[in-house]
Amino acid sequence: MSRLEEPIIRQKITGILLRHARQRAGRSQAELAASLHISTNRYAQYERGQREPLLPELEVVAELCDVPLGFFFDDQASVDEEGVAAPQAAAQRIQRKILGAQLYQARQSAGKSQKDVAQALGVSARQVSEYESGNRAISPSELTALAAYLHVDPGQFQLARGAEGTE
């Protein structure tokens, strides 16, 4: 397979996965298209692999179809008779990365260093760095303490709720 063919094949695979996730969730193309604020024809092009959906669109479809976002990016993703065999490890990795970026942004906005945050949480600066890079999961209690320390709403970190407390 040439480098030029890879994106086309990936687009086709994503389309197949979109269709299976939608069908398993019992949703119509029109319903998902309306949620994405696009035409039904455009959504159908996504499922046929003729057009590539944007990441925010995939996030909405994942939420509405109750599959992890990572499902659409995992080469090992499959669909069986019982439904979508979601790649949980990949989804958790993605969620930790998203949460890490959110933690970094909140810390930067508060004008705090990793060392400041580490002292407030009673952990090492390296551990804070691992949280921010998504290489280590943060516990719900640490997340709550961090939010209080940075004077932000803990709900701001809700997107990554499935990743908390997992290693």
Secondary structure in CASP SS format (residue, H / E / C, confidence):
PFRMAT SS
TARGET T0000
AUTHOR 0000-0000-0000
METHOD secondary structure of the structure
MODEL  1
M C 1.00
S C 1.00
R C 1.00
L C 1.00
E H 1.00
E H 1.00
P H 1.00
I H 1.00
I H 1.00
R H 1.00
Q H 1.00
K H 1.00
I H 1.00
T H 1.00
G H 1.00
I H 1.00
L H 1.00
L H 1.00
R H 1.00
H H 1.00
A H 1.00
R H 1.00
Q H 1.00
R H 1.00
A C 1.00
G C 1.00
R C 1.00
S C 1.00
Q H 1.00
A H 1.00
E H 1.00
L H 1.00
A H 1.00
A H 1.00
S H 1.00
L H 1.00
H C 1.00
I C 1.00
S C 1.00
T H 1.00
N H 1.00
R H 1.00
Y H 1.00
A H 1.00
Q H 1.00
Y H 1.00
E H 1.00
R H 1.00
G C 1.00
Q C 1.00
R C 1.00
E C 1.00
P C 1.00
L C 1.00
L H 1.00
P H 1.00
E H 1.00
L H 1.00
E H 1.00
V H 1.00
V H 1.00
A H 1.00
E H 1.00
L H 1.00
C H 1.00
D C 1.00
V C 1.00
P C 1.00
L H 1.00
G H 1.00
F H 1.00
F H 1.00
F C 1.00
D C 1.00
D C 1.00
Q C 1.00
A C 1.00
S E 1.00
V E 1.00
D E 1.00
E C 1.00
E C 1.00
G E 1.00
V E 1.00
A E 1.00
A C 1.00
P C 1.00
Q H 1.00
A H 1.00
A H 1.00
A H 1.00
Q H 1.00
R H 1.00
I H 1.00
Q H 1.00
R H 1.00
K H 1.00
I H 1.00
L H 1.00
G H 1.00
A H 1.00
Q H 1.00
L H 1.00
Y H 1.00
Q H 1.00
A H 1.00
R H 1.00
Q H 1.00
S H 1.00
A H 1.00
G C 1.00
K C 1.00
S C 1.00
Q H 1.00
K H 1.00
D H 1.00
V H 1.00
A H 1.00
Q H 1.00
A H 1.00
L H 1.00
G C 1.00
V C 1.00
S C 1.00
A H 1.00
R H 1.00
Q H 1.00
V H 1.00
S H 1.00
E H 1.00
Y H 1.00
E H 1.00
S H 1.00
G C 1.00
N C 1.00
R C 1.00
A C 1.00
I C 1.00
S C 1.00
P H 1.00
S H 1.00
E H 1.00
L H 1.00
T H 1.00
A H 1.00
L H 1.00
A H 1.00
A H 1.00
Y H 1.00
L H 1.00
H C 1.00
V C 1.00
D C 1.00
P H 1.00
G H 1.00
Q H 1.00
F H 1.00
Q H 1.00
L H 1.00
A H 1.00
R C 1.00
G C 1.00
A C 1.00
E C 1.00
G C 1.00
T C 1.00
E C 1.00
END
